[in-house]
């Protein structure tokens, strides 16, 4: 798979080179805009963006407090949202009456555009970390919740009956049958949730805060500093990928019982 | 002749099961009607019948997984309420927990009961079913026959007084199947538990049982014949099939069963 990585890196470099060629003032004659400064103004320049990122991390080293806040918000939103989703998912899936009563409310809460709640959370929880975490939780919760609910509903009835015949109590069924069966669904939802936890944190910061990467981006936008905005987006994307990778690693460890196709090995 | 059983391990009295369609309560289907069936302690009883005649329904009733619409189930003289705690159930479909290794699957029942030496007992049983070296494999890494062995060990490690088996070997090829049948017979001979064995394979039923019960075609199936199998034990399921007494019994049972099988087949074609 060495070649795959190579191709992926090559594509990334190609995108940045193309970006550079199109936006660098004076490199090629302008073909969309009237003068050669405008492309750089609207799209930023990769070299300036990289020097910005370099300044953040090394020369000025002033991004760490912002990054720390954003990551903390993301991880908290991800953790709390996942735990709540898991708990409610298990509960509703195992008590049909509660599920029937809650059904329309859950559908309504899920279809509600929840990003709109950000200003309300700011009023409730202030401009600190709490309001961003709350927003992230509302985004993460439903994804995990629906997947756990589905996962529990999809438990093989034969495996369930077998565990009961082997003498499992309700608690043991939950621990040894429902939970493991739901985990594969949970993990597929966690990949989506990591991204959404980031969205919650950054959008929250964007709407009102004094720290965080979203705050940096907002400041830069106010000054029409498109390079810093792009730099902020790149940093966030990189960290979202890292978190997603971490989830993937945990998944690989916990889900080793799942069949994978093509397990033969060429000797 | 098998010795007359002294106690009755499992008894189904006037059991009927009617299923009501969830979407349309007017739609009813009576799978089994007025079934009387008993299994003595230490007796191996097979139930044969055409496909879709409610054999599995009967087994679920005996296991307590399904409450009968009418009638009563008695286990060692006591009326059954809820799950049948004295029974082990070997399912037809894949029933192993895919997230547990073979060893952990065998251990499961002991673990649920809080037995201390669960690991040691599981290892012993894995060896007994010929899977000593496969304990750390997950079910998807085992062949169909191996998974059935794990299921068998999982059921028997709990040492149940009644063993319920629902076409446990129907998905296996004929060689593996005969091997497993002999293994089950050997294990049964050792412990002499009550066995209720469901199959659609008359050969298998005769080769293994003390008694064969024939069910009629559904809906509303009920026993239409009962045959004592007086073949000498210990038996080898492959060899016993060619003895004259086996052929005689086969003919007698088949003459009762044939019409029902055809009826069941016609119903399936018409549906």
Interface residues (C-beta under 8 A of the other chain):
Chain A: X156 X158 X159 X161 X162 X163 X164 X165 X166 X167 X168 X169 X172 X176 X177 X180 X181 X183 X256 X257 X258 X259
Chain B: X63 X65 X83 X85 X87 X88 X89 X91 X93 X94 X95 X96 X97 X98 X99 X100 X101 X108 X109 X112 X113 X138 X140 X141 X154 X158
